[in-house]
Amino acid sequence: MKSPPVKNHWIEQAIEIHRFHIHQLKTEPHWTLQMTAASLNRSIGSVSQSILISSWLKTHEKQLRRFKSMKDALEFVREKKKEIQLAEVDL
């Protein structure tokens, strides 16, 4: 029997934070991450992490959706970034 899909509310939240930030950038060219964080009553770090995850969803959605928490997804992204950087060094 197949298990039910994992609910990843943190992914949807990351997407919404990213969309909000992009919308604000389009309407106010001098908009910053700090302004997004203040508007959403979040830390700059959490906004940055949400945007990172949302950006990686474009190329790694299947892998990211299997994680139950943003913390685990961020570890995956950091590991992938490290692999990419190391591959560039070997050129």
C-alpha positions in Angstrom: 0.0 0.0 0.0 1.3 3.4 -1.0 1.8 6.0 1.8 0.0 9.3 1.5 2.0 12.2 0.1 4.0 14.3 2.6 2.4 17.7 3.2 5.2 20.3 2.7 3.6 23.5 4.0 7.1 24.9 4.4 7.6 24.7 0.6 4.4 26.6 -0.1 5.4 29.2 2.5 8.9 29.5 0.8 7.2 30.0 -2.6 4.9 32.7 -1.2 7.7 34.5 0.5 9.7 34.5 -2.7 6.7 35.7 -4.8 6.1 38.5 -2.3 9.7 39.6 -2.5 9.8 39.5 -6.3 6.5 41.4 -6.5 7.9 44.1 -4.2 11.1 44.3 -6.2 9.1 44.9 -9.4 7.1 47.7 -7.8 9.9 49.2 -5.8 13.3 48.9 -7.4 15.2 49.7 -4.2 13.4 46.9 -2.2 15.7 44.8 -0.2 15.7 41.4 1.7 15.6 43.4 4.9 12.4 45.1 3.8 10.8 41.8 3.0 11.8 40.4 6.3 10.4 43.4 8.2 7.2 43.4 6.2 6.6 39.7 6.9 7.9 39.9 10.5 10.6 37.3 9.8 14.3 37.2 10.2 16.5 38.1 7.2 18.0 34.6 7.4 14.6 32.9 7.2 13.6 35.0 4.2 16.9 34.2 2.5 16.5 30.5 3.1 12.9 30.6 1.8 14.1 32.3 -1.4 16.9 29.8 -1.8 14.6 26.8 -1.5 12.0 28.4 -3.8 14.7 29.0 -6.4 16.0 25.5 -6.2 12.5 24.1 -6.7 12.8 25.1 -10.4 15.5 22.5 -10.9 15.2 20.1 -8.0 11.5 20.0 -7.1 11.2 16.2 -6.9 14.1 15.9 -4.5 13.1 18.9 -2.3 9.5 17.7 -1.9 10.6 14.4 -0.3 11.9 16.3 2.7 9.7 16.8 5.7 11.4 20.0 6.9 13.1 23.0 5.5 16.1 22.2 7.6 16.6 18.9 5.7 16.0 20.5 2.4 18.6 23.2 3.2 21.1 20.6 4.0 20.4 19.0 0.6 20.8 22.3 -1.2 24.0 23.1 0.6 25.5 19.7 -0.2 24.5 20.1 -3.9 26.0 23.6 -4.0 29.2 22.2 -2.5 29.3 19.4 -5.1 28.9 22.0 -7.9 31.7 24.2 -6.5 34.0 21.2 -6.2 33.2 20.1 -9.8 34.1 23.6 -11.0 37.5 23.4 -9.2 38.2 20.2 -11.1 37.8 21.9 -14.5 
